Every structure is written in C-alpha cells, then in structure tokens.
C-alpha cells in the first residue's frame, strides 16, 4: 500500500508525494506519485518524446491541470530519460517503451487495486495506444493528447506548414534556417531539434511561447529536479534516445496496424498543431477500435494542448474518471 506523507505543491497540500524506483525489464526507472488524499483513482502520465523526461515538468503539469485533487497521479520517467544511466538510454526502442509501459501499468494497478486512466502525450499517447491493446483489464480509459500516428504524413504536414510560413513572412533568416533544415525525414537529433525550434517559435508547440522561453523553463526545471550533474545526464540521454529512436520512428504508422482497445479512448488535438494534419484528426479515431471514443479539436492550441488549454483537457480527464 502507499504510505501517505505530507507535502506541499504550490499552495496545495498533498497527502501522498513520493518517488518510487522500479526495476523494469532490466532497467531502473522512477515514478512520482502525488495526490491530495488517499484512495483516489490512479492516472498515469506518459510523457512526450522521444527522449524527453517528465519529472522536471511535474510542477508545471500540476499548476495547469490540478489532477491531484481528483486522482493519484503517477508521473513515469521512461527508460533512458532524465538522469538515467547511459546504458539504459542506449537500450531504448519503441517496442521496449511499449513493454515497459505494460509493466508500469501492471505495477500501478496492483498497487492501487484500481484500473488506471492512462494520459499519453504525443509519442507517449502512441506508446499508450499500443501497450493497452495487450492490457485490457488494467486501464479504465486512455486520454490521447496529440498522438503521433504517421511520421510520413506528419512530416509532410510540417514541411508544408514551414514552406508556407517562409513565403508569408519573407524573412531571410527564417528562409535560411529552413534551407539548412532540409527535407524530411529527420533521423538525427540535430535536425529534429532544429525543426522543433522552428515549430516552437511559430507557436506550433505551445501557443505564445518562443523556443528560448521553453528552453529556459526546461533547464530551470531540470536543475531543480536533477541537479547540475543530473541535468547534464538528462541532456546527454535526450540525444542518445533520439539517436536510437528517430530512425525507427520514420516508419511509425498506426494506420497500418491499428490497435484494438477494450477501453474508451478520448482524443484531444490542437487546432494550431502543424504536426497533426486535419486528415489524421478525423481518421485516427475511426481507425482504432474501442468501445467508446470521443475526439476534440481544441481552438487556439498547439501540440501541447494540455498546456495551451488546460481547462478543456482537465474536463476530459475528470469526465473519463467519472464514467462507470
């Protein structure tokens, strides 16, 4: 059972606040558990990626979504992320992340004796959809935020978006950066991160935030969470994981082998997300079988919908938690 401890996050006092180390399929991983009171139903956060940690974003997620008042929230640091060992970072693959999630889900369900809501973000949502096909009894519902579903189609959408922006802006510096980026696919960390910088500055990731702002937020959060040495490891691991996963993700296509799920799936997309073309927004929920499905296209939101429009996303999560 979980041992409650008194802790404080922002102005809210938590009854449960602990970080647990787990030995999962040959690697050491962490999950941070937070709740305002004992006995709440569990929700598992599966972070975006590839290679992005989550523990440094706990405070940001709490400030935006306030899930701890309704749920026991598990923030799972995936294999090779954060201050993990270099060996763990080098052992990453998409299938391994799926297998790891299945193990974490089983652990959390056994720990709480309740079915888990899985809250997946971007690639985390993709991993969740693939993992839960094999764990029909462990999850109550899936919240899929901007799931990565087809790299080829996403890359084409982003390329069209960036080319259109270069024509509209006429900005020589931007045109130069776009030329340097080159055509997709992007199978190395430097090109992938260069594209992320362009998309962020254009409002495609979080609305109203430039890359420099998000970078400062990230570094500050990492140093506060992992310390200086741990932050250096987290940045090293980010590149190692991307170097392993990006070539594999080129062939990612959920439409080729759509998961068949036994629990409800709630899709949330951002209207201003260049990574998710309109065709995917309309087609993906129909391609993946589930007993119940909802999809929302959220206005004035980019890829990180839960940060751009947290009230909308929180309402989806709470409603899923209340469904019988």
Secondary structure, 3 states (H helix, E strand, C coil): CCCCCCEEECCEEECEEEEEEEEECCEEEEEEEEECCCCCEEEEEECCCCCCCCHHHHHHHHHHHCHHHCEEEEEEECCCCCCCCHHHHHCCCHHHHHHHHHHHHHHHHHHHCCCEEEEEECHHHHHHHHHHCCCCCCEEEEEEECCCCEHHHHHHHHHHHHHHHHHHHCCHHHHHHHHHHCCCCCCCHHHHHHHHHHHHHCCCCCCCCCHHHHHHHHHHHHHHHHHHHHHHHHHHHHHHHHHHHHHHHCCCECCCCCCECCCEEEEEEECCCCCCCHHHHHHHHHHCECCCEEEEEECCCCCCHHHHCHHHHHHHHHHHHHCC
